[in-house]
Amino acid sequence: MVTKKDITAVTSDITVIKDDLVAIRNSMATREELKEVRDDVKQITDLMVSKMDLAETLRTELAESEYSREVSELRTRVERLEDKLGTKHARRAA
């Protein structure tokens, strides 16, 4: 048999759950906020793609440049010096 104490306990549990759901709903992002985040991500992605295109263009132009051989030789010399000194090679673009 259900007692008044049982009903009070269940009512109390329901109230706590309801308050938790309200708190969760209040902390959720709105559609407008999600749209702003989506727009920001799209802008960042577009920027990264344009920078990759620029890097590839620069790489191509440098490879075609009259100085490309000199740059390559200088890189080789720097790598040998780093090996002799025991320092790590600096990160280089592929």
MMTF fields as JSON, N, C-alpha, C and O atoms, coordinates in Angstrom:
{
  "mmtfVersion": "1.0.0",
  "mmtfProducer": "UNKNOWN",
  "numBonds": 375,
  "numAtoms": 376,
  "numGroups": 94,
  "numChains": 1,
  "numModels": 1,
  "chainsPerModel": [1],
  "groupsPerChain": [94],
  "chainIdList": ["A"],
  "bondAtomList": [4, 2, 8, 6, 12, 10, 16, 14, 20, 18, 24, 22, 28, 26, 32, 30, 36, 34, 40, 38, 44, 42, 48, 46, 52, 50, 56, 54, 60, 58, 64, 62, 68, 66, 72, 70, 76, 74, 80, 78, 84, 82, 88, 86, 92, 90, 96, 94, 100, 98, 104, 102, 108, 106, 112, 110, 116, 114, 120, 118, 124, 122, 128, 126, 132, 130, 136, 134, 140, 138, 144, 142, 148, 146, 152, 150, 156, 154, 160, 158, 164, 162, 168, 166, 172, 170, 176, 174, 180, 178, 184, 182, 188, 186, 192, 190, 196, 194, 200, 198, 204, 202, 208, 206, 212, 210, 216, 214, 220, 218, 224, 222, 228, 226, 232, 230, 236, 234, 240, 238, 244, 242, 248, 246, 252, 250, 256, 254, 260, 258, 264, 262, 268, 266, 272, 270, 276, 274, 280, 278, 284, 282, 288, 286, 292, 290, 296, 294, 300, 298, 304, 302, 308, 306, 312, 310, 316, 314, 320, 318, 324, 322, 328, 326, 332, 330, 336, 334, 340, 338, 344, 342, 348, 346, 352, 350, 356, 354, 360, 358, 364, 362, 368, 366, 372, 370],
  "bondOrderList": [1, 1, 1, 1, 1, 1, 1, 1, 1, 1, 1, 1, 1, 1, 1, 1, 1, 1, 1, 1, 1, 1, 1, 1, 1, 1, 1, 1, 1, 1, 1, 1, 1, 1, 1, 1, 1, 1, 1, 1, 1, 1, 1, 1, 1, 1, 1, 1, 1, 1, 1, 1, 1, 1, 1, 1, 1, 1, 1, 1, 1, 1, 1, 1, 1, 1, 1, 1, 1, 1, 1, 1, 1, 1, 1, 1, 1, 1, 1, 1, 1, 1, 1, 1, 1, 1, 1, 1, 1, 1, 1, 1, 1],
  "groupList": [{"groupName": "MET", "atomNameList": ["N", "CA", "C", "O"], "elementList": ["N", "C", "C", "O"], "formalChargeList": [0, 0, 0, 0], "bondAtomList": [1, 0, 2, 1, 3, 2], "bondOrderList": [1, 1, 2], "singleLetterCode": "M", "chemCompType": "L-PEPTIDE LINKING"}, {"groupName": "VAL", "atomNameList": ["N", "CA", "C", "O"], "elementList": ["N", "C", "C", "O"], "formalChargeList": [0, 0, 0, 0], "bondAtomList": [1, 0, 2, 1, 3, 2], "bondOrderList": [1, 1, 2], "singleLetterCode": "V", "chemCompType": "L-PEPTIDE LINKING"}, {"groupName": "THR", "atomNameList": ["N", "CA", "C", "O"], "elementList": ["N", "C", "C", "O"], "formalChargeList": [0, 0, 0, 0], "bondAtomList": [1, 0, 2, 1, 3, 2], "bondOrderList": [1, 1, 2], "singleLetterCode": "T", "chemCompType": "L-PEPTIDE LINKING"}, {"groupName": "LYS", "atomNameList": ["N", "CA", "C", "O"], "elementList": ["N", "C", "C", "O"], "formalChargeList": [0, 0, 0, 0], "bondAtomList": [1, 0, 2, 1, 3, 2], "bondOrderList": [1, 1, 2], "singleLetterCode": "K", "chemCompType": "L-PEPTIDE LINKING"}, {"groupName": "ASP", "atomNameList": ["N", "CA", "C", "O"], "elementList": ["N", "C", "C", "O"], "formalChargeList": [0, 0, 0, 0], "bondAtomList": [1, 0, 2, 1, 3, 2], "bondOrderList": [1, 1, 2], "singleLetterCode": "D", "chemCompType": "L-PEPTIDE LINKING"}, {"groupName": "ILE", "atomNameList": ["N", "CA", "C", "O"], "elementList": ["N", "C", "C", "O"], "formalChargeList": [0, 0, 0, 0], "bondAtomList": [1, 0, 2, 1, 3, 2], "bondOrderList": [1, 1, 2], "singleLetterCode": "I", "chemCompType": "L-PEPTIDE LINKING"}, {"groupName": "ALA", "atomNameList": ["N", "CA", "C", "O"], "elementList": ["N", "C", "C", "O"], "formalChargeList": [0, 0, 0, 0], "bondAtomList": [1, 0, 2, 1, 3, 2], "bondOrderList": [1, 1, 2], "singleLetterCode": "A", "chemCompType": "L-PEPTIDE LINKING"}, {"groupName": "SER", "atomNameList": ["N", "CA", "C", "O"], "elementList": ["N", "C", "C", "O"], "formalChargeList": [0, 0, 0, 0], "bondAtomList": [1, 0, 2, 1, 3, 2], "bondOrderList": [1, 1, 2], "singleLetterCode": "S", "chemCompType": "L-PEPTIDE LINKING"}, {"groupName": "LEU", "atomNameList": ["N", "CA", "C", "O"], "elementList": ["N", "C", "C", "O"], "formalChargeList": [0, 0, 0, 0], "bondAtomList": [1, 0, 2, 1, 3, 2], "bondOrderList": [1, 1, 2], "singleLetterCode": "L", "chemCompType": "L-PEPTIDE LINKING"}, {"groupName": "ARG", "atomNameList": ["N", "CA", "C", "O"], "elementList": ["N", "C", "C", "O"], "formalChargeList": [0, 0, 0, 0], "bondAtomList": [1, 0, 2, 1, 3, 2], "bondOrderList": [1, 1, 2], "singleLetterCode": "R", "chemCompType": "L-PEPTIDE LINKING"}, {"groupName": "ASN", "atomNameList": ["N", "CA", "C", "O"], "elementList": ["N", "C", "C", "O"], "formalChargeList": [0, 0, 0, 0], "bondAtomList": [1, 0, 2, 1, 3, 2], "bondOrderList": [1, 1, 2], "singleLetterCode": "N", "chemCompType": "L-PEPTIDE LINKING"}, {"groupName": "GLU", "atomNameList": ["N", "CA", "C", "O"], "elementList": ["N", "C", "C", "O"], "formalChargeList": [0, 0, 0, 0], "bondAtomList": [1, 0, 2, 1, 3, 2], "bondOrderList": [1, 1, 2], "singleLetterCode": "E", "chemCompType": "L-PEPTIDE LINKING"}, {"groupName": "GLN", "atomNameList": ["N", "CA", "C", "O"], "elementList": ["N", "C", "C", "O"], "formalChargeList": [0, 0, 0, 0], "bondAtomList": [1, 0, 2, 1, 3, 2], "bondOrderList": [1, 1, 2], "singleLetterCode": "Q", "chemCompType": "L-PEPTIDE LINKING"}, {"groupName": "TYR", "atomNameList": ["N", "CA", "C", "O"], "elementList": ["N", "C", "C", "O"], "formalChargeList": [0, 0, 0, 0], "bondAtomList": [1, 0, 2, 1, 3, 2], "bondOrderList": [1, 1, 2], "singleLetterCode": "Y", "chemCompType": "L-PEPTIDE LINKING"}, {"groupName": "GLY", "atomNameList": ["N", "CA", "C", "O"], "elementList": ["N", "C", "C", "O"], "formalChargeList": [0, 0, 0, 0], "bondAtomList": [1, 0, 2, 1, 3, 2], "bondOrderList": [1, 1, 2], "singleLetterCode": "G", "chemCompType": "PEPTIDE LINKING"}, {"groupName": "HIS", "atomNameList": ["N", "CA", "C", "O"], "elementList": ["N", "C", "C", "O"], "formalChargeList": [0, 0, 0, 0], "bondAtomList": [1, 0, 2, 1, 3, 2], "bondOrderList": [1, 1, 2], "singleLetterCode": "H", "chemCompType": "L-PEPTIDE LINKING"}],
  "groupTypeList": [0, 1, 2, 3, 3, 4, 5, 2, 6, 1, 2, 7, 4, 5, 2, 1, 5, 3, 4, 4, 8, 1, 6, 5, 9, 10, 7, 0, 6, 2, 9, 11, 11, 8, 3, 11, 1, 9, 4, 4, 1, 3, 12, 5, 2, 4, 8, 0, 1, 7, 3, 0, 4, 8, 6, 11, 2, 8, 9, 2, 11, 8, 6, 11, 7, 11, 13, 7, 9, 11, 1, 7, 11, 8, 9, 2, 9, 1, 11, 9, 8, 11, 4, 3, 8, 14, 2, 3, 15, 6, 9, 9, 6, 6],
  "groupIdList": [1, 2, 3, 4, 5, 6, 7, 8, 9, 10, 11, 12, 13, 14, 15, 16, 17, 18, 19, 20, 21, 22, 23, 24, 25, 26, 27, 28, 29, 30, 31, 32, 33, 34, 35, 36, 37, 38, 39, 40, 41, 42, 43, 44, 45, 46, 47, 48, 49, 50, 51, 52, 53, 54, 55, 56, 57, 58, 59, 60, 61, 62, 63, 64, 65, 66, 67, 68, 69, 70, 71, 72, 73, 74, 75, 76, 77, 78, 79, 80, 81, 82, 83, 84, 85, 86, 87, 88, 89, 90, 91, 92, 93, 94],
  "secStructList": [7, 7, 7, 2, 2, 2, 2, 2, 2, 2, 2, 2, 2, 2, 2, 2, 2, 2, 2, 2, 2, 2, 2, 2, 2, 2, 2, 1, 7, 7, 2, 2, 2, 2, 2, 2, 2, 2, 2, 2, 2, 2, 2, 2, 2, 2, 2, 2, 2, 2, 2, 2, 2, 2, 2, 2, 2, 2, 2, 2, 2, 2, 2, 2, 1, 6, 6, 2, 2, 2, 2, 2, 2, 2, 2, 2, 2, 2, 2, 2, 2, 2, 2, 2, 2, 6, 7, 7, 7, 7, 7, 7, 7, 7],
  "xCoordList": [0.832, 0.0, 0.884, 1.905, 0.481, 1.242, 0.847, -0.327, 1.887, 1.632, 1.845, 2.374, 1.423, 1.6, 3.085, 3.485, 3.898, 5.348, 5.937, 6.813, 5.458, 5.931, 5.577, 6.394, 4.367, 3.918, 4.751, 5.129, 5.03, 5.851, 7.253, 7.817, 7.828, 9.17, 9.204, 10.13, 8.204, 8.137, 7.938, 8.565, 7.076, 6.842, 8.126, 8.442, 8.847, 10.12, 11.117, 11.813, 11.185, 12.08, 11.696, 12.562, 10.393, 9.913, 10.285, 10.677, 10.168, 10.525, 12.012, 12.396, 12.843, 14.295, 14.62, 15.426, 13.994, 14.216, 13.76, 14.452, 12.611, 12.097, 13.063, 13.339, 13.573, 14.53, 15.815, 16.38, 16.268, 17.462, 17.217, 18.083, 16.047, 15.717, 15.653, 16.104, 15.094, 15.025, 16.441, 16.732, 17.316, 18.702, 19.426, 20.185, 19.195, 19.823, 19.321, 20.108, 18.023, 17.439, 17.989, 18.268, 18.148, 18.658, 20.125, 20.555, 20.891, 22.31, 22.575, 23.705, 21.549, 21.721, 21.851, 21.292, 22.598, 22.751, 21.461, 20.747, 21.189, 20.014, 20.358, 21.529, 19.363, 19.604, 20.465, 21.337, 20.206, 20.977, 22.449, 23.341, 22.699, 24.08, 24.769, 25.94, 24.05, 24.618, 24.903, 25.906, 24.03, 24.261, 25.516, 26.3, 25.712, 26.92, 28.174, 29.169, 28.123, 29.271, 29.534, 30.681, 28.47, 28.603, 29.252, 30.133, 28.807, 29.372, 30.852, 31.665, 31.197, 32.599, 33.464, 34.563, 32.971, 33.718, 33.895, 34.964, 32.862, 32.959, 33.997, 34.779, 34.021, 35.007, 36.424, 37.325, 36.618, 37.936, 38.363, 39.516, 37.439, 37.745, 38.11, 39.079, 37.339, 37.633, 38.999, 39.75, 39.319, 40.609, 41.753, 42.775, 41.571, 42.608, 42.821, 43.958, 41.737, 41.844, 42.57, 43.431, 42.232, 42.89, 44.369, 45.195, 44.721, 46.135, 46.87, 48.029, 46.206, 46.832, 47.061, 48.104, 46.099, 46.264, 47.435, 48.236, 47.532, 48.619, 49.966, 50.937, 50.024, 51.268, 51.685, 52.864, 50.723, 51.033, 51.504, 52.43, 50.878, 51.288, 52.715, 53.534, 53.003, 54.361, 55.38, 56.467, 55.024, 55.913, 56.202, 57.347, 55.184, 55.334, 56.201, 57.101, 55.916, 56.693, 58.154, 59.053, 58.385, 59.759, 60.481, 61.655, 59.793, 60.405, 60.786, 61.774, 60.008, 60.292, 61.281, 61.757, 61.582, 62.456, 63.899, 64.308, 64.656, 66.068, 66.854, 67.985, 66.269, 66.967, 66.638, 67.152, 65.813, 65.379, 66.553, 66.586, 67.511, 68.682, 69.5, 69.962, 69.677, 70.425, 69.736, 70.39, 68.441, 67.677, 67.848, 68.058, 67.761, 67.919, 69.314, 69.459, 70.342, 71.715, 71.899, 72.556, 71.322, 71.429, 70.72, 71.211, 69.595, 68.893, 69.77, 69.874, 70.4, 71.269, 72.419, 72.763, 73.009, 74.124, 73.669, 74.375, 72.499, 71.977, 71.721, 72.029, 71.166, 70.914, 72.215, 72.27, 73.267, 74.569, 75.122, 75.65, 75.004, 75.464, 74.684, 75.267, 73.372, 72.555, 72.968, 73.024, 73.257, 73.716, 75.031, 75.195, 75.97, 77.267, 77.129, 77.822, 76.23, 76.022, 75.117, 75.024, 74.457, 73.563, 72.251, 71.6, 71.857, 70.572, 69.507, 69.81, 68.268, 67.171, 66.96, 67.196, 66.516, 66.197, 64.955, 64.001, 64.971, 63.79, 62.708, 63.003, 61.47, 60.362, 60.362, 60.458, 60.256, 60.287, 59.033, 58.47, 58.625, 57.479, 57.892, 59.037, 56.943, 57.242, 57.307, 57.548],
  "yCoordList": [-1.175, 0.0, 1.249, 1.304, 2.223, 3.454, 4.379, 4.633, 4.865, 5.766, 7.206, 7.486, 8.099, 9.518, 9.863, 10.745, 9.172, 9.379, 8.998, 9.697, 7.886, 7.456, 8.5, 8.824, 9.01, 10.014, 11.291, 11.899, 11.688, 12.877, 12.678, 13.596, 11.48, 11.193, 11.235, 11.794, 10.648, 10.645, 12.068, 12.463, 12.831, 14.227, 15.034, 15.855, 14.799, 15.488, 15.117, 15.986, 13.832, 13.372, 14.005, 14.418, 14.078, 14.681, 16.156, 16.661, 16.834, 18.258, 18.452, 19.358, 17.602, 17.694, 17.437, 18.151, 16.426, 16.108, 17.274, 17.65, 17.841, 18.972, 20.157, 20.8, 20.444, 21.545, 21.282, 22.199, 20.022, 19.659, 19.858, 20.372, 19.455, 19.624, 21.104, 21.491, 21.921, 23.361, 23.937, 24.767, 23.515, 23.998, 23.577, 24.357, 22.356, 21.87, 22.682, 23.105, 22.896, 23.664, 25.086, 25.625, 25.696, 27.067, 27.154, 28.185, 26.086, 26.133, 25.692, 25.785, 25.217, 24.779, 25.98, 27.046, 25.79, 26.845, 26.987, 26.015, 28.213, 28.453, 28.175, 28.019, 28.116, 27.897, 29.025, 28.792, 30.236, 31.383, 31.25, 31.538, 30.822, 30.626, 29.524, 29.65, 28.454, 27.378, 27.852, 27.46, 28.69, 29.235, 30.096, 30.039, 30.894, 31.722, 30.852, 31.155, 29.773, 28.859, 28.232, 28.139, 27.804, 27.216, 28.205, 27.839, 29.465, 30.501, 30.728, 30.888, 30.739, 30.911, 29.767, 29.993, 28.551, 27.382, 27.461, 27.137, 27.887, 28.019, 29.064, 28.847, 30.186, 31.232, 30.717, 30.959, 30.016, 29.476, 28.464, 28.463, 27.601, 26.601, 27.273, 26.882, 28.281, 29.006, 29.672, 29.663, 30.247, 30.902, 29.897, 30.168, 28.732, 27.696, 27.219, 27.017, 27.04, 26.597, 27.651, 27.314, 28.921, 29.975, 30.064, 30.335, 29.841, 29.853, 28.659, 28.781, 27.505, 26.341, 26.604, 26.238, 27.234, 27.582, 28.544, 28.39, 29.532, 30.493, 29.81, 30.1, 28.907, 28.185, 27.355, 27.304, 26.711, 25.902, 26.792, 26.431, 27.94, 28.877, 29.359, 29.405, 29.717, 30.162, 29.058, 29.304, 27.843, 26.698, 26.486, 26.24, 26.58, 26.403, 27.517, 27.264, 28.744, 29.876, 29.779, 30.063, 29.381, 29.247, 28.137, 28.281, 27.04, 25.93, 26.358, 25.878, 27.251, 27.733, 28.895, 29.306, 29.415, 30.57, 30.204, 29.051, 31.201, 30.98, 30.726, 30.242, 31.045, 30.869, 29.548, 29.281, 28.732, 27.503, 26.572, 25.931, 26.5, 25.646, 26.17, 25.393, 27.502, 28.085, 27.811, 27.478, 27.954, 27.703, 26.248, 25.963, 25.34, 23.916, 23.626, 22.881, 24.225, 24.013, 24.581, 23.97, 25.746, 26.353, 25.494, 25.36, 24.925, 24.027, 22.835, 22.435, 22.273, 21.12, 21.491, 20.732, 22.649, 23.096, 23.296, 22.916, 23.886, 24.112, 22.768, 22.613, 21.806, 20.478, 19.829, 19.229, 19.941, 19.367, 20.036, 19.367, 21.362, 22.086, 21.651, 21.445, 21.516, 21.069, 19.673, 19.388, 18.805, 17.449, 17.499, 16.8, 18.329, 18.436, 19.006, 18.582, 19.971, 20.599, 19.761, 20.015, 18.771, 17.919, 18.58, 18.192, 19.559, 20.205, 19.577, 18.947, 19.753, 19.202, 20.028, 21.236, 19.359, 20.067, 20.902, 20.462, 22.11, 22.967, 22.364, 21.682, 22.619, 22.11, 22.807, 24.032, 22.036, 22.602, 22.193, 21.117, 23.087, 22.765, 21.698, 21.657, 20.828, 19.728, 20.202, 19.405],
  "zCoordList": [0.0, 0.0, 0.0, 0.686, -0.763, -0.895, 0.241, 0.508, 0.891, 2.019, 1.588, 0.513, 2.445, 2.158, 2.092, 1.332, 2.884, 2.902, 1.536, 1.025, 0.939, -0.381, -1.449, -2.311, -1.375, -2.347, -2.211, -3.213, -0.995, -0.756, -1.312, -1.907, -1.124, -1.627, -3.151, -3.74, -3.785, -5.246, -5.768, -6.751, -5.118, -5.517, -5.39, -6.251, -4.33, -4.126, -5.231, -5.756, -5.58, -6.648, -7.985, -8.757, -8.249, -9.497, -9.548, -10.599, -8.443, -8.391, -8.671, -9.411, -8.081, -8.304, -9.779, -10.376, -10.352, -11.769, -12.644, -13.591, -12.334, -13.101, -13.021, -14.034, -11.832, -11.664, -12.462, -13.058, -12.467, -13.243, -14.739, -15.447, -15.217, -16.628, -17.011, -18.089, -16.128, -16.383, -16.435, -17.296, -15.54, -15.537, -16.812, -17.387, -17.246, -18.483, -19.672, -20.518, -19.731, -20.836, -20.852, -21.923, -19.688, -19.618, -20.047, -20.564, -19.84, -20.198, -21.637, -22.115, -22.323, -23.715, -24.639, -24.38, -25.723, -26.721, -27.517, -27.768, -27.902, -28.729, -30.195, -30.543, -31.025, -32.461, -33.035, -33.872, -32.575, -33.062, -32.652, -33.449, -31.433, -30.98, -31.775, -32.133, -32.047, -32.855, -34.275, -34.871, -34.816, -36.154, -36.165, -37.112, -35.118, -35.017, -34.974, -35.633, -34.2, -34.125, -35.49, -35.928, -36.158, -37.494, -38.457, -39.235, -38.397, -39.264, -38.957, -39.868, -37.666, -37.271, -37.787, -38.295, -37.656, -38.133, -39.645, -40.163, -40.35, -41.811, -42.185, -43.11, -41.491, -41.767, -41.52, -42.324, -40.423, -40.105, -41.155, -41.587, -41.569, -42.594, -43.912, -44.563, -44.307, -45.542, -45.469, -46.445, -44.324, -44.144, -44.246, -44.876, -43.618, -43.668, -45.105, -45.533, -45.841, -47.231, -48.057, -48.869, -47.859, -48.631, -48.272, -49.143, -47.001, -46.612, -47.211, -47.607, -47.28, -47.898, -49.378, -49.92, -50.034, -51.439, -51.617, -52.538, -50.735, -50.805, -50.579, -51.278, -49.604, -49.33, -50.537, -50.886, -51.166, -52.35, -53.498, -54.225, -53.66, -54.707, -54.455, -55.372, -53.207, -52.876, -53.105, -53.626, -52.714, -52.906, -54.39, -54.77, -55.219, -56.669, -57.257, -58.057, -56.849, -57.359, -56.94, -57.731, -55.708, -55.234, -55.99, -56.33, -56.252, -56.982, -58.392, -58.947, -58.964, -60.311, -60.322, -61.381, -59.151, -59.041, -59.365, -59.232, -59.791, -60.073, -58.796, -58.848, -57.657, -56.383, -55.7, -54.613, -56.293, -55.63, -55.326, -54.276, -56.243, -56.015, -54.833, -53.998, -54.769, -53.664, -52.324, -51.336, -52.304, -51.077, -50.654, -49.475, -51.603, -51.309, -50.749, -49.779, -51.374, -50.887, -49.489, -48.646, -49.242, -47.91, -46.854, -45.733, -47.203, -46.27, -45.924, -44.764, -46.952, -46.739, -45.814, -44.908, -46.039, -45.188, -43.746, -42.811, -43.566, -42.213, -41.525, -40.343, -42.247, -41.668, -41.225, -40.151, -42.039, -41.66, -40.418, -39.53, -40.351, -39.165, -37.921, -36.856, -38.065, -36.933, -36.497, -35.3, -37.448, -37.1, -36.33, -35.331, -36.797, -36.126, -34.725, -33.8, -34.575, -33.264, -32.36, -31.159, -32.939, -32.157, -31.807, -30.837, -32.573, -32.318, -33.193, -34.207, -32.796, -33.572, -34.83, -34.846, -35.875, -37.113, -36.894, -36.252, -37.433, -37.358, -38.246, -39.228, -37.892, -38.7, -40.046, -40.122, -41.087, -42.431, -43.198, -42.996, -44.075, -44.946, -45.929, -46.38, -46.26, -47.189, -48.605, -49.512]
}
